[in-house]
Amino acid sequence: MDSSLPGNSGHESGFLRARWRSEIALDLLFWRDMLLVGTVLNIASSALALILLGLKLPLWLVLAVHVLPVPYNIFLTIAVWRRAEKVGGFKAQLMMLGSALWLIATVVV
């Protein structure tokens, strides 16, 4: 299957590579990868950090677990922007704005 198709899952060329090369449809990248999966990862990381804090583990470990998804969040935001620039249009601009606001929210919370 050709991995350059916009709706392709990207498994043939690698998860990260497909997103970096804008081989994923913008809707899938924004709604599924970023908002759904990314948000679930952030919630799980924060919950684990709270559990570790409750267990009175070292603060550096708690903070490390809490910020662990940040590089992935940045990657997803850049991937959305790269794909949106190729797609163009008002919807793509809204997704760029949404991804920036999502990144700010995930870093702050």
TAZI-V178011 format. One line per field, one symbol per residue. phi: phi as a letter, one per 30 degrees, with the letter a starting at -180 (. if undefined). psi: psi as a letter, one per 20 degrees, with the letter a starting at -180 (. if undefined). Layout:
phi: ???
psi: ???
This chain:
phi: .ddddecddiddcjeddddddhcceedddddddddddddddddddddddddddddhdeddddddddcedeedddeddddddddddddijdddddddddddddddddddd
psi: poiiphjqijhhjpggghhhjkjqqggggggggfgfgggggggggggghhghghjkrqhhgghghhjgighhggggggggggghhhgrrgghhhhggghghgggghhg.
